[in-house]
Amino acid sequence: MSISDKVKNKADELAGKAKEAAGKASDDRDLENEGRGDQVKSNLKDAGEKVKDAFRQ
């Protein structure tokens, strides 16, 4: 996995956490759930990159 992919995935995860926190603070369940979804998507991308790396070696 390239460094830029790791950084992008981490940035997406942090953005998701921020959305989730903003949703909790404003009592906006849709925004909170969207943030959780962004985090899951980021984690899945990260896992996919790790699988690719494992097959390359």
Secondary structure, 3 states (H helix, E strand, C coil): CCHHHHHHHHHHHHHHHHHHHHHHHCCCHHHHHHHHHHHHHHHHHHHHHHHHHHHHC
